[in-house]
Amino acid sequence: MKVEDFEKAIDALQLMLDEPIVIDEMVLGKGGQVKVVYGHIFSLWVKWDTFGRCLVARKEEKLPLEPIDGYRTIELEQWEHYEFYDLKIE
């Protein structure tokens, strides 16, 4: 997905939430396409893939608050798909 498509989808999702979405890291591929985005919402770490699917992991006290480096600090099995935060890409 393009960065501008991601930004529009995040803005639309933010309108549905009471808590702010904080983007911690965006990994871009060739041509500026979004590969993966890491962030957090209240008590959850969130990760979106290139298709807008969202995976979440509960924040644990042992994890650093900033900067998040999700692929190194959160074990793969701790991530689970959470459809409510999936992005609607147009």
C-alpha positions as CSV (number, residue, x, y, z in Angstrom):
1,M,0.0,0.0,0.0
2,K,1.1,3.6,-0.6
3,V,2.0,5.8,2.4
4,E,-0.9,8.2,1.6
5,D,-3.3,5.3,1.5
6,F,-2.1,4.2,4.9
7,E,-2.4,7.7,6.3
8,K,-6.0,8.0,5.1
9,A,-7.0,4.6,6.5
10,I,-5.4,5.4,9.9
11,D,-7.2,8.7,10.0
12,A,-10.5,6.9,9.4
13,L,-9.8,4.3,12.1
14,Q,-8.8,7.1,14.5
15,L,-12.2,8.6,14.2
16,M,-13.7,5.4,15.6
17,L,-11.5,5.3,18.7
18,D,-11.4,7.1,22.0
19,E,-7.6,6.6,22.4
20,P,-5.0,8.0,20.1
21,I,-3.1,5.8,17.6
22,V,0.6,6.4,18.0
23,I,2.8,5.3,15.1
24,D,6.3,4.3,16.3
25,E,7.9,3.0,13.1
26,M,7.0,2.6,9.4
27,V,9.1,0.2,7.3
28,L,9.0,1.1,3.6
29,G,9.9,-1.2,0.7
30,K,11.0,-0.4,-2.8
31,G,9.1,2.4,-4.5
32,G,8.0,3.8,-1.1
33,Q,5.4,1.0,-0.5
34,V,4.5,0.4,3.2
35,K,5.7,-3.0,4.3
36,V,4.9,-2.9,8.0
37,V,3.9,-0.3,10.5
38,Y,4.4,-0.5,14.3
39,G,2.6,1.6,16.8
40,H,0.5,1.5,20.0
41,I,-3.0,2.2,21.1
42,F,-3.5,2.5,24.9
43,S,-2.5,-0.9,26.3
44,L,-1.8,-2.7,23.0
45,W,1.2,-2.8,20.6
46,V,-0.2,-2.9,17.1
47,K,1.4,-3.9,13.8
48,W,-0.2,-3.5,10.3
49,D,1.1,-5.4,7.3
50,T,1.2,-4.2,3.7
51,F,-2.4,-5.3,3.2
52,G,-3.7,-3.3,6.2
53,R,-4.2,-6.4,8.5
54,C,-3.7,-5.6,12.1
55,L,-1.9,-7.8,14.7
56,V,-1.9,-6.8,18.3
57,A,0.1,-7.8,21.4
58,R,-0.6,-6.7,25.0
59,K,1.9,-4.3,26.4
60,E,4.0,-5.9,29.0
61,E,5.9,-4.0,31.7
62,K,9.2,-5.7,30.5
63,L,8.9,-4.2,27.1
64,P,10.4,-0.7,26.4
65,L,7.8,2.0,25.9
66,E,9.9,3.9,23.4
67,P,11.1,3.3,20.8
68,I,9.2,0.1,20.0
69,D,11.1,-2.4,17.9
70,G,8.3,-4.9,17.7
71,Y,9.9,-7.5,15.6
72,R,12.8,-7.8,18.1
73,T,10.9,-7.3,21.4
74,I,7.7,-9.2,20.9
75,E,7.8,-12.9,20.2
76,L,5.9,-14.0,17.1
77,E,3.4,-16.1,19.0
78,Q,2.3,-13.1,21.1
79,W,0.9,-11.3,18.1
80,E,-2.7,-12.1,17.2
81,H,-5.0,-10.8,14.5
82,Y,-7.5,-8.2,15.6
83,E,-10.0,-7.5,12.9
84,F,-11.4,-4.4,14.4
85,Y,-8.2,-2.5,13.8
86,D,-7.8,-3.8,10.2
87,L,-7.4,-0.8,7.8
88,K,-9.9,-0.2,5.1
89,I,-7.7,0.6,2.1
90,E,-9.5,2.2,-0.8
